[in-house]
Amino acid sequence: MTEQNRDQIEYWNGEVGQRWAARHAALDAVFKPLTDALFKRAALNPGERVLDIGCGAGKTALRAARTVTESGRVLAADLSAPLLAVARQRAAREPASTAPIEWIEADAQSHDFGQGAFHHALSRFGVMFFDDTEAAFDNIGRALGSGGRLTFLCWRALEENAWVRVPREVVLPLVPGCEPMAPDAPGPFRFADPRAVLPILDAAGYRDISCDPIDRTLTIGHSVDGSAKEAVDAATDIVVDLGPVARLLRDRDADLRESARATVAETLEHHVRDGAVRLGAACWLISATRR
Ligand SMILES: C[S@@+](CC[C@H](N)C(=O)[O-])C[C@H]1O[C@@H](n2cnc3c(N)ncnc32)[C@H](O)[C@@H]1O
C-alpha cells in the first residue's frame, strides 16, 4: 500500500472499521432495498467475472457470487482488514454452487486488477472515498476493458437522507466546534451532486452513463415482538455507531457519546411505526459501460 488514501486506510482499519464489522448483519438488513436496486440494475449473468469495489463485510460480493454461479468469478477489494476478515468468515459458510471469491486488501484507486479481466465492476457505497477519483475510475475501467459495465450506489445529499439527517440534527448542538465537511472531500456525500462524478466517468472512458435517483424507506431498527424500545435501541446503535453521526462523535468523551445516544433514541421514538423505526434514504444509482 502507498501513501495515497492514507486517511481512509486508517479510518477503515481503526475503530470505525471494527464497528462496521460488528454491525455488518444489521447494516445489510437496513440496506437491503438499496442492494436490491443495485443488483437489479447490474443484471449479472452466470459465468461473469465481477469486481466488487470497497466490498466491506462482503454482502454484495457474496450475492454477486451466487448470481454468477460457480462458472463465474468474484474479486472483492477493500482497504479494511477487519471488514475483510468478516467477509472471509461469511464466505466460508456459502454453498458450493457460488462462484469462487478472492478477497484482497487493496486500494482500488491503484491496484492492478488485470487488463480487461472483468465483465462487471460494482460497488455499494464504496467509491466516494478516493484521494484521486479520476485515477480510481480510470484504474477500474482498465480492469473492465471495452464493453465492461460499471454499476454503483452513492448517496444523494445529507438533507435528503432522513435516516442520517434526523439523528445528526439532534447530535450537532451537543458537539462543540464541529467543522462542516468540505463537499468535495472524500466521504459519503461527495457525489451528492452528480456533476462531481459524471464528467469524471466520461473523461475516464465510460459511455452510456446513467444516473437515476433511488428513494427507499429503510427499516433502521425493528423488534420481533413489536416492542418500540427494542426497535429504537437497534436503530440507535446503527445511526450512532456508523456513518456521519459516528464521525461527529469520533474522539469525543464517553459522557458526550452517552448523552448523544440518549438524545437520538428519544428522537427516533417519534419514528416508530408497527414495531420498526423507518426513515427515508436517497441515493444515486449510476451505471456506465467502458468504451
Ligand atoms: C461505506 S463502506 C461500504 C462497504 C460495503 N460496500 C457495504 O456496502 O457494506 C465503504 C468501504 O469502502 C472501502 N474503501 C474506501 N476507500 C477504498 C479504496 N481506495 N479502495 C478499496 N476500498 C476502499 C472502505 O474500507 C469501506 O469498507
Ligand as a Chemical Component Dictionary entry (heavy atoms), coordinates in Angstrom:
data_LIG
# 
_chem_comp.id                   LIG 
_chem_comp.type                 NON-POLYMER 
_chem_comp.pdbx_formal_charge   0 
_chem_comp.three_letter_code    LIG 
# 
loop_
_chem_comp_atom.comp_id 
_chem_comp_atom.atom_id 
_chem_comp_atom.alt_atom_id 
_chem_comp_atom.type_symbol 
_chem_comp_atom.charge 
_chem_comp_atom.model_Cartn_x 
_chem_comp_atom.model_Cartn_y 
_chem_comp_atom.model_Cartn_z 
_chem_comp_atom.pdbx_ordinal 
LIG C1  C1  C 0  -19.367 2.862  3.304  1  
LIG S1  S1  S 1  -18.355 1.458  3.317  2  
LIG C2  C2  C 0  -19.274 0.351  2.279  3  
LIG C3  C3  C 0  -18.854 -1.085 2.459  4  
LIG C4  C4  C 0  -19.675 -2.106 1.678  5  
LIG N1  N1  N 0  -19.606 -1.876 0.249  6  
LIG C5  C5  C 0  -21.112 -2.090 2.152  7  
LIG O1  O1  O 0  -21.979 -1.588 1.429  8  
LIG O2  O2  O -1 -21.358 -2.564 3.272  9  
LIG C6  C6  C 0  -17.035 1.961  2.254  10 
LIG C7  C7  C 0  -15.996 0.885  2.038  11 
LIG O3  O3  O 0  -15.082 1.323  1.037  12 
LIG C8  C8  C 0  -13.787 0.927  1.422  13 
LIG N2  N2  N 0  -12.818 1.785  0.727  14 
LIG C9  C9  C 0  -12.632 3.122  0.881  15 
LIG N3  N3  N 0  -11.663 3.557  0.063  16 
LIG C10 C10 C 0  -11.216 2.483  -0.639 17 
LIG C11 C11 C 0  -10.210 2.287  -1.619 18 
LIG N4  N4  N 0  -9.441  3.292  -2.050 19 
LIG N5  N5  N 0  -10.017 1.035  -2.109 20 
LIG C12 C12 C 0  -10.760 -0.004 -1.656 21 
LIG N6  N6  N 0  -11.731 0.127  -0.720 22 
LIG C13 C13 C 0  -11.960 1.346  -0.209 23 
LIG C14 C14 C 0  -13.788 1.064  2.930  24 
LIG O4  O4  O 0  -12.757 0.331  3.552  25 
LIG C15 C15 C 0  -15.184 0.551  3.281  26 
LIG O5  O5  O 0  -15.202 -0.822 3.507  27 
# 
loop_
_chem_comp_bond.comp_id 
_chem_comp_bond.atom_id_1 
_chem_comp_bond.atom_id_2 
_chem_comp_bond.value_order 
_chem_comp_bond.pdbx_ordinal 
LIG C1  S1  SING 1  
LIG S1  C2  SING 2  
LIG S1  C6  SING 3  
LIG C2  C3  SING 4  
LIG C3  C4  SING 5  
LIG C4  N1  SING 6  
LIG C4  C5  SING 7  
LIG C5  O1  DOUB 8  
LIG C5  O2  SING 9  
LIG C6  C7  SING 10 
LIG C7  O3  SING 11 
LIG C7  C15 SING 12 
LIG O3  C8  SING 13 
LIG C8  N2  SING 14 
LIG C8  C14 SING 15 
LIG N2  C9  SING 16 
LIG N2  C13 SING 17 
LIG C9  N3  DOUB 18 
LIG N3  C10 SING 19 
LIG C10 C11 SING 20 
LIG C10 C13 DOUB 21 
LIG C11 N4  SING 22 
LIG C11 N5  DOUB 23 
LIG N5  C12 SING 24 
LIG C12 N6  DOUB 25 
LIG N6  C13 SING 26 
LIG C14 O4  SING 27 
LIG C14 C15 SING 28 
LIG C15 O5  SING 29 
# 
